[in-house]
């Protein structure tokens, strides 16, 4: 009787529960780590994934602002862009605007960072002063420069007239040959402090013994910069340059507030063209297609930036 009862109890006993970490083949710490990543991944999918996929979807449809329906047209938006001269003008302008701006910001920022790294009087105040263009609101910066560019009351025309460099005021923002250099100057003025402060942080990590050894070996200022300073800050320089390139490619506020892409498309870039088509022309699908065409290049820059950042962290 007891044997029969014990046999029944063994057959009716609940199965032993297997821990989740064993079923998944993961350590408990790793499982906890993945669980803590879930909220962040969900937030990224909501804030980045949905707008990204929605923009791709819109670029294949004829979507007008205020019209609920959106008919599927395939690649027609892209074909219309690729046959539009205004689009290729914007592509050329954005590469000129970005290339010239980033190159000058890199040179100017490197020069300023080297100067600020020296033992100067009131060095902390000078570093704070250099950061002002980067810290100022974009609207304040652009409105100030727009006043200085004014052909009747601007500072530049007044100084050049007083110096006898010109006989009549120049329309800085209303002339095709002057508009692009004018917006590039504003972008450089606003963006070079980012290079200067970032590279200055990289210079702070260079051991002073290297410079002392270079002086003992008879290396001059240029040789010390070439063989000590530049190799030491090159990883930081690459990351900062890629970041600035991405930001400058997407710069909208400076150009739109100064020229709105004019005169006659002289400063039209892809960001302003997107706004003009999508908002001004109410063709949301075609406007989104403009920004989508820039996406492969930006993705390539982001991949390069990620790899450089990861390699730098591994070296550290």
C-alpha atoms as one frame of an Amber mdcrd trajectory, in Angstrom:
protein
   0.000   0.000   0.000   2.763   2.448   0.932   4.682   1.603  -2.234   1.592
   2.312  -4.363   1.019   5.642  -2.579   4.624   6.747  -3.013   4.522   5.806
  -6.706   1.372   7.914  -7.180   3.030  10.858  -5.420   6.066  10.625  -7.702
   3.916  10.598 -10.841   1.752  13.533  -9.672   4.679  15.672  -8.420   5.041
  19.010 -10.384   7.958  19.129 -12.830  11.050  20.885 -11.639  11.292  24.494
 -12.891  14.339  25.308 -14.996  15.758  28.824 -14.390  15.424  31.238 -17.280
  19.164  31.794 -17.552  19.707  28.057 -18.081  16.974  27.841 -20.692  18.499
  30.745 -22.613  22.061  29.605 -22.011  23.085  32.980 -20.539  24.626  33.905
 -17.200  22.347  35.709 -14.784  24.403  38.933 -14.980  24.195  38.956 -18.776
  20.453  38.331 -18.653  20.017  41.225 -16.232  22.088  43.464 -18.484  19.988
  42.649 -21.535  16.809  43.271 -19.536  18.056  46.719 -18.543  18.752  47.522
 -22.210  15.149  46.854 -23.241  13.741  50.297 -22.197  16.535  52.111 -24.024
  16.070  50.033 -27.164  12.329  50.632 -27.055  12.918  54.376 -26.752  15.307
  54.333 -29.713  12.791  52.415 -31.820  10.080  54.942 -30.977  12.150  58.115
 -31.408  14.392  56.989 -34.302  13.047  53.822 -35.873   9.487  55.001 -36.493
  10.384  58.422 -38.010  13.039  56.746 -40.162  10.718  54.093 -41.578   7.919
  56.633 -41.966  10.169  58.936 -43.991  11.138  56.058 -46.284   7.451  55.208
 -46.697   6.552  58.825 -47.494   9.290  59.105 -50.124   7.532  56.404 -52.191
   4.134  58.121 -52.035   2.581  61.296 -53.407   1.798  62.812 -50.033   0.527
  66.396 -49.873   0.176  68.370 -46.649  -3.475  68.628 -45.665  -4.528  65.707
 -47.854  -5.198  62.496 -45.898  -4.674  60.133 -48.807  -1.213  59.231 -50.116
  -0.997  57.299 -53.371   1.915  54.953 -53.987   4.100  56.165 -56.882   7.246
  54.097 -56.389  10.440  55.877 -57.407   8.689  58.784 -59.117   9.710  61.297
 -56.433  13.355  60.330 -56.862  13.118  60.434 -60.667  11.625  63.932 -60.475
  14.489  65.050 -58.244  17.227  63.544 -60.362  15.915  65.393 -63.412  15.543
  68.684 -61.529  18.404  71.154 -61.931  17.575  72.762 -58.573  18.312  69.478
 -56.820  21.768  69.117 -58.366  22.511  72.756 -57.577  21.664  72.035 -53.936
  23.892  68.934 -53.977  26.821  70.944 -55.332  26.203  73.762 -52.854  26.017
  71.467 -49.834  29.360  69.876 -50.688  30.982  73.282 -51.199  29.427  74.653
 -48.016  30.422  71.630 -45.939  33.869  71.052 -47.410  35.089  74.642 -47.155
  33.525  75.227 -43.728  34.880  72.062 -42.110  38.357  72.495 -43.599  38.731
  76.058 -42.325  37.198  75.199 -38.951  39.724  72.369 -38.591  42.714  74.600
 -39.368  41.475  77.516 -37.283  40.424  75.315 -34.371  43.790  73.540 -34.348
  45.652  76.856 -34.331  43.535  78.265 -31.508  43.840  75.072 -29.437  47.648
  75.147 -29.705  47.680  78.794 -28.607  45.343  78.164 -25.674  47.481  75.227
 -24.577  50.403  77.567 -23.886  50.962  79.199 -20.515  49.256  82.526 -21.208
  48.027  85.173 -18.756  44.302  84.815 -18.050  44.274  81.528 -19.962  41.018
  80.397 -18.378  39.266  83.626 -19.381  40.541  83.288 -22.950  39.232  79.726
 -23.174  35.805  80.852 -21.987  35.846  83.734 -24.469  36.647  81.399 -27.377
  33.653  79.237 -26.457  31.157  82.125 -26.757  30.315  81.711 -30.488  29.463
  78.052 -29.903  27.406  78.788 -26.787  25.352  81.661 -28.224  21.857  80.857
 -29.579  21.813  80.400 -33.332  19.117  83.023 -33.833  21.110  85.688 -31.989
  24.248  84.813 -33.936  22.565  84.907 -37.336  20.670  88.136 -36.687  23.889
  89.825 -35.562  25.757  88.721 -38.679  22.807  89.680 -40.860  23.010  93.214
 -39.494  26.767  93.317 -40.113  26.182  92.162 -43.702  23.538  94.843 -44.332
  24.382  96.853 -47.457  23.218 100.180 -45.991  23.922  99.993 -42.259  26.304
  97.024 -41.995  29.665  97.132 -40.256  31.598  95.492 -43.088  30.530  97.965
 -45.756  31.180 100.906 -43.433  34.719  99.768 -42.611  35.543  98.964 -46.238
  34.178 102.306 -47.435  36.173 104.156 -44.797  39.318 102.254 -45.774  38.756
 103.020 -49.458  38.566  99.349 -50.425  35.209  99.778 -52.170  33.378 102.715
 -53.722  29.808 101.464 -53.338  28.254  99.237 -50.657  28.215  95.518 -51.357
  25.050  93.418 -51.144  26.665  90.549 -49.279  23.546  88.413 -49.038  21.985
  89.542 -52.315  24.844  88.786 -54.725  25.417  85.284 -56.078  29.211  85.500
 -55.809  29.148  86.806 -52.218  26.227  84.943 -50.626  27.922  81.556 -50.283
  31.175  82.958 -48.783  29.030  85.026 -46.412  27.132  82.027 -45.006  30.332
  79.976 -44.853  31.977  82.673 -42.706  29.061  82.576 -40.258  29.230  78.784
 -40.040  32.991  78.923 -39.434  32.653  81.581 -36.747  30.006  79.555 -34.949
  31.654  76.147 -35.335  35.402  76.608 -34.844  35.165  76.779 -30.993  33.987
  73.153 -31.015  37.206  72.172 -32.772  39.327  74.386 -30.518  37.947  73.120
 -27.197  37.857  69.463 -28.284  41.421  69.538 -29.618  42.551  71.441 -26.532
  41.251  68.565 -24.419  43.325  66.206 -26.561  46.415  68.388 -26.135  46.036
  68.263 -22.366  46.697  64.517 -22.467  50.032  64.858 -24.299  52.900  64.369
 -21.782  55.097  67.443 -21.429  58.148  65.143 -21.361  57.722  64.566 -25.088
  58.066  68.269 -25.801  61.049  68.525 -23.451  62.731  65.651 -25.259  62.003
  67.295 -28.607  63.589  70.548 -27.461  66.661  68.660 -26.248  66.957  66.997
 -29.663  66.847  70.402 -31.312  63.361  70.133 -32.813  61.794  73.493 -33.663
  58.194  74.550 -33.161  57.012  73.157 -36.505  58.853  69.861 -36.051  57.430
  69.420 -32.546  53.950  70.064 -33.880  54.450  67.668 -36.790  56.029  64.769
 -34.881  54.511  65.148 -31.380  51.354  67.265 -31.327  49.698  66.138 -34.554
  50.076  62.358 -34.038  48.833  62.711 -30.453  45.619  64.564 -31.315  44.939
  62.842 -34.646  42.271  60.443 -33.239  40.429  63.339 -31.576  40.795  65.406
 -34.734  39.243  62.647 -36.863  36.228  62.237 -34.562  35.630  65.990 -34.279
  35.928  66.443 -38.053  33.401  63.691 -38.749  30.961  65.123 -36.201  31.271
  68.599 -37.652  30.825  67.228 -41.175  27.549  65.543 -40.202  26.263  68.683
 -38.481  27.288  70.983 -41.341  25.645  68.765 -43.956  22.384  69.117 -42.019
  22.766  72.813 -41.194  19.516  74.608 -41.903  19.126  77.542 -39.523  22.136
  79.627 -40.597  21.403  79.499 -44.330  17.649  79.855 -44.023  17.802  82.817
 -41.644  20.454  84.581 -43.734  19.444  83.962 -47.345  16.630  81.353 -47.458
  18.705  79.605 -50.113  19.009  82.673 -52.358  19.795  84.634 -54.292  18.622
  82.500 -57.227  19.610  79.280 -55.456  23.201  80.381 -54.813  23.062  79.095
 -51.215  20.371  76.449 -51.634  21.409  73.223 -49.883  19.553  69.962 -49.376
  18.116  70.940 -45.991  16.639  74.209 -47.288  15.442  72.500 -50.477  13.648
  69.906 -48.350  11.884  72.635 -46.395  11.015  74.572 -49.542   9.458  71.553
 -51.278   7.804  69.911 -48.267   6.488  72.973 -46.421   6.427  75.753 -49.011
   5.275  73.505 -51.841   3.219  71.162 -49.587   4.775  68.147 -51.374   5.739
  66.246 -48.252   6.646  63.003 -50.037   8.963  64.691 -52.522  10.522  66.840
 -49.810  11.277  63.805 -47.682  12.843  62.132 -50.719  15.396  64.974 -50.862
  16.602  64.214 -47.343  16.561  60.465 -47.992  19.042  60.884 -50.858  21.527
  62.335 -48.366  21.047  59.428 -45.973  23.611  56.971 -47.481  26.417  59.502
 -47.099  25.410  60.344 -43.535  25.182  56.648 -42.659  28.696  56.138 -44.022
  29.988  59.028 -41.904  28.206  57.669 -38.827  29.735  54.215 -39.375  33.208
  55.760 -39.693  32.610  57.824 -36.575  31.460  54.775 -34.609  34.476  52.726
 -35.666  36.909  55.512 -34.819  35.289  56.064 -31.428  35.342  52.338 -30.644
  38.982  52.003 -31.714  39.933  54.989 -29.555  38.161  53.518 -26.519  39.931
  50.188 -27.027  43.307  51.947 -27.115  42.465  53.733 -23.895
